[in-house]
Amino acid sequence: MKKMALAMAAGVIIFILSSCGQVKNFDNTVNESLDFEDKENSDDQIKKDDELEKLIGEYDYLSDYGIGKLIIKKTAYGYDISDYESESSYRFLADSSNIDIIENNRIYVKYPERVFSDDTVIFSYYILEYSTDEINVYSAKSADEEGQLLYQATRKK
């Protein structure tokens, strides 16, 4: 009887110890996957920052109100993208948090087109297609849509 109780106690201890090892392995797996996601997000952010860094400056375009200005500048919190149709009106003001995607020389700026009283939001996109000294700006209902060309802005020298 004593041997049986001792064997059961040993079995319970072995079971508990083996369970601890599994939890530790699970935690390590979770931590490793979180570290991978953080590194991936960090790499994406570095790529976005590199692309935006190249575009910093002021760009002019013809608008219905005269000369419009598209301005991309670095701030303490990231980047600001401002589109002024004239000195007294703007088309959009965005910061890094509004940038949804940067790929294939295109920046997809997601903005709330409409906000309803029940907190429903309808989003649209400004798509900035860039080259060395020009940015074409499009308006689209979704990131999958080609968009309508609004204007072509040229880097101010």
Order of alpha helices (4+ residues) and beta strands (2+ residues): alpha-beta-beta-beta-beta-beta-beta-beta-beta-beta
